[in-house]
Every structure is written in C-alpha cells, then in structure tokens.
Amino acid sequence: METERLILRRWRERDWEPYVEMMLDAQVSDWIGGPFSRAEALSRIDKNEAALSEHGYGRMAMERRADGAFLGYCGLMPCGDTPPTPLGFEVGWSLARPAWGEGYATEAARAVFADGFARLGLAEILAFTGEKNLRSQAVMRRLAMTRTPDRDFDHPTLADDHPLKRHIVFVAPRP
C-alpha cells in the first residue's frame, strides 16, 4: 500500500532493530502498554506477520518513500471478541519519535481506511486509545472520526490503577 510519502508493507528483517528500538522507547511504547523487551517486540512482529499472511490485513511496517527509513507501523486488526473491548476492526499506529508531528500517522491511516472499506467491505473502522493520549486523539480527529462515548471501556489487560486503563473510542463509518 502506498501513499504520497509512505509505503505500508510486510515486515522485513531490516525492520527488526528499528522496531525494537521504538518499542524500548518509553515515550513511544508507554501509550501501548510498554516498554517492551526485545523478545516481546519481536513477538509482536511475528503476530503482525501471521495476521497479514492468514487474513490479508494487519499491522504493516511503515517506511518513508524518499529514503526507505522505518517510521513505525499502521494497519487493521480485529478488536477482540469479548466485551468490554468493542467488536469490529481497529486501525492502529505507532511511530518512532523522530517521525512524530509530520502527519505520517494520518496519511497511513487514510490509506488503511480506503483499503478496509473498499477491499474488506467494512461498514466502520474503530480507533481507541487511553483517554490521556491526546496525540492519538488528535490524529483520530484529523481523520474525521467521531467520538463514541457509549463504546468507551476499561482495558481488560491493564491494572485498575494503570493511567491508560480507561479507553475512549472513535468511529469512522464507510463513506
């Protein structure tokens, strides 16, 4: 999948080290339950690759077209199959800190939306994040997603006193 500035693609061995570095960065990974160990980060790549192989969708490596630099990831995944997590498909992204503030997450997510609606025929795509993650919420708003408080939830894998326990949900309906 390509955009004006990005390539979203299957994972390659050359992505491993920059991905591990990104997932060890507390400013990046704290928003997604990290930081992660090297083994945990590599396991996430395996999970993403397995989803891409099995289903044709998943979290894809994101590289900058101009120089091939690894920037992070973006893609669709099923949200889960049991409450309190909302049912459906979630767009998710994470970027290495040097890529923050450049509009890459918004650009990548728009491409993922187009694919999810056209190729997969999804009726809606969700995005959710901890209520304190204002950067991701700003991306969701730039994507013209609608906040849906009735679908907010307490993340089942986080401790009750975890600062990201409460998750808020945004929705993009098929255009």
N, C-alpha and C positions, 0 to 999 in steps of 0.2 A: 504494500500500500504506500503510495507516495503523495506528498503534498508539495507545495511550492518550495519549502525549505527542509522537509523531513522525509525519511524513509522509515516505515514501520515494517519490521521483517522478523523472520525466525531468528532464534538466538544462535550465535556463533561462539566458538571457543574464545575468540578475542574480546568478547563482551564480559567474560567471567570476572577478570580482575577489576575493571572499572565498576562493574555492578557490585562486587563485594565491597569495594571502597565506598560506594554510595550508601550501601546498607549498613556500613560501620559508622557512618557519619550521623551522629545523634540529631543534628538539626534536620536531616532528611528523614531518617527512619523512626524518630520518635512519633511521628504522625501516623505511622502504620504498625505500631506495636514493637518497634526495635529499641536499641540497635540489635542487629543480628550477628551471630557468629559467622565465620566463613562457611562452615558446613550448612548452617541454616540458609544463608543466602544462596549457595549453590543448589540446595534442595528446592528453593523457590524457582530457580531457573528450570530445573528438571520438571517441576509441576507445570510451569508455563508451557514448556515444550510438549509435554504429554497432552495438555489440553489442545494445543494447536494441531498436533498430529491426529488426535482422536476426533475432535469436533470441528476443526477448521476455524476456530476462534480462540482467543486467549490473550494474555498479556504479551505483547510483542516488544522486542528491543527497538529503541528509537535512536536513529542516528541522523546527524546533520548531513544533508546532501552535499554541501560545499566542501567538506573535508573528511567525512566519514566518522567524525567523533561520536562516541557513545554519549547520549544525553540522558537516558533513563528508559522508561517503558510506558506503554499505554495499550489498552485493549479491553475487551469484554470478557466477563466471567459470569457464570450463574451466581446469584446472590447467596443461595442456600436453599434448603428445602424444609426448614423448620423455623417457626417463629422463635424469637422476636424479629429476626432478620427478615426484611421484606422479600417476597418472592419476585423473581424476574431476573433481568440481566443488568449488571452494573458495569459502567465504564470506570476504569481506574487508571491512575497515572502516578508516577513519581519521577522526579527529575533530580539529577546531580546538582548540587548548589551552584556551580558556575553557569548552569543553564536557566536558573530562576530569573523571572522577570522579563523574559524575551518573547513570551507568547507561545512557546512551544507546546505547552500542555493543551491550550485552547485549540491550536492548529491540529494537533494529533487527535484530540477527542472529536473534533468535527469530522475528520476522516473516518474514525471508528463509528460515529453515528451514521454516516452515509452508508457504510458497509452493513451495519446492523439492521438498518431499516430496509435497504434495497436487497441485499443478498440473503439475509437471515429472516426477513419479513417480520421483525419485531414490532409490536404495537407501541412500546415505550422502552426507554432506557433510563435506568436509575443511576444516581451517584449519591454516595453518602460519605460522611466524614465526621470526626469528632466536632462537637459544637464549638470548640475553641480554635479549630483550624480555619482561620479566616482566609488564608491564601487559597486553599482549595475551594472554599465557598465563593470567592471572587471569580475563580475560573468557571464554576457552575453558573454563576450569574452571567458572565460573558457568553456562555453557551446558550443563554436564554432558557435555562432550565427553571422550573417552577418549584419553589419550596413547598413541601407537603408535610406539615407538622403531624398530621394524623398517622404517618408512617414512621415517625421517629422511633428509635428503640435504644435500649441499653445493650451494648455489645456483649454477647454471651461469653466471649473468651477473655474479657478484661475484668480485673478485680473491681469490686464495688467502689473502692476508693481511687481507682485509676482516673487521671484527669481526662481521658478520652472515652470514658465509659458511655456517656450519652452521645448518640449519633443522630445527626439530622439528615433528612432525605430530600433530595431534589429529583424531579422527573422531567424528562424530555419526551413528549409524545411524537409519534410518527407524523412528519409534516403532511 
